[in-house]
Amino acid sequence: METEEQSPLLRRDSAASSASVPAVPRRPWRQLLMNGSILLGREFCYALEAALVLPVLMTIGMPRELYSIVWLIPPVFGFIFVPLIGSVSDHCRCRWGRRRPFILAFGIAIVLGCALFLNGDAIANLLAGNHSRSRKRADREYVHTAKLAVSMFGAILFDFAADSIESPIKAYLLDNCVEEDRRRGLDIQGVMSGT
């Protein structure tokens, strides 16, 4: 019972249409391991985040009342935007494929978010000019607020991208592997991500 609305992936696995759609080749362990290693990198990002976000925010003088906001916003954004991003990814017609642009974009967002939250104070000082002795009190408060804003934005971007990259990675595996390789690939991803 195949409908026209089914994706080519679903038709690949059905015996009725195997003649019309080219078969997906088997994937060697090396390719499945490379796919799973992205999740291992994401787990290192989570460890970096857990170890450094709170100390960095405390060092630049963030009020304690705002700590929970940094941890609350990324899951809320993920709840709202990950299904939308998945839908856009499903209909993507990029020459790189449907999932790779999103994996690359989230990877860049992770690096950018990490750079922003680790260097928020330096970025704010650079943008404001680095003559702290001659600054007025209002200017120092503005720079302090800018440090907090840049560091918070970086931490939120970092956490959101690290949370969201998992969906296109798993979808890429499911799109490009036969059933047996999917099981092996998901097992590898589970081991690499510590689940």
Residue pairs with C-beta under 8 A, 6 or more apart in sequence:
2 10
2 11
2 14
2 16
2 17
7 90
8 21
9 174
9 175
11 17
11 20
11 21
12 18
12 21
12 23
12 24
13 178
13 179
23 178
24 176
24 177
24 178
26 178
26 180
26 181
27 176
27 177
27 181
27 185
29 184
32 173
32 177
32 181
32 184
32 185
32 188
33 188
35 169
35 172
35 173
35 185
35 188
35 189
36 185
36 188
36 189
36 191
36 192
36 193
37 192
38 103
38 107
38 165
38 169
39 166
39 169
39 189
39 192
39 193
40 192
40 193
42 110
42 162
42 165
42 166
42 193
43 192
43 193
43 194
45 110
45 114
45 158
45 162
46 162
48 114
49 155
49 158
49 159
49 162
52 117
52 118
53 70
53 117
53 155
53 158
53 159
54 67
56 117
56 118
56 120
56 151
56 155
57 66
57 67
57 70
57 117
57 148
57 151
57 152
57 155
60 120
60 121
60 144
60 147
60 148
60 151
61 144
61 147
61 148
62 148
62 151
62 152
66 148
66 152
69 152
70 152
70 155
70 156
70 159
71 159
73 156
73 160
74 156
74 159
74 160
74 163
75 163
77 156
77 160
78 160
78 163
78 164
81 160
81 164
82 163
82 164
82 167
85 102
85 164
85 167
85 168
86 167
86 168
86 171
89 98
89 99
89 102
89 167
89 168
89 171
90 98
92 98
92 99
92 101
92 102
94 100
94 101
96 104
97 172
97 175
98 171
98 172
98 175
99 168
99 169
99 171
99 172
99 175
100 172
102 168
103 165
103 168
103 169
103 172
106 161
106 162
106 164
106 165
106 168
107 161
107 165
109 157
109 158
109 160
109 161
110 158
110 161
110 162
110 165
112 154
112 157
113 153
113 154
113 155
113 156
113 157
113 158
113 159
113 160
113 161
114 154
114 158
115 154
116 123
116 150
116 151
116 153
116 154
116 155
116 157
116 158
117 150
117 151
117 152
117 153
117 154
117 155
117 158
118 154
120 147
120 148
120 149
120 150
120 151
120 152
120 154
121 147
121 151
123 150
124 143
124 146
124 147
124 150
125 132
125 143
125 147
127 146
128 135
128 139
128 142
128 143
128 146
132 140
135 143
166 193
169 189
170 186
170 189
173 182
173 185
173 186
173 189
174 182
177 185
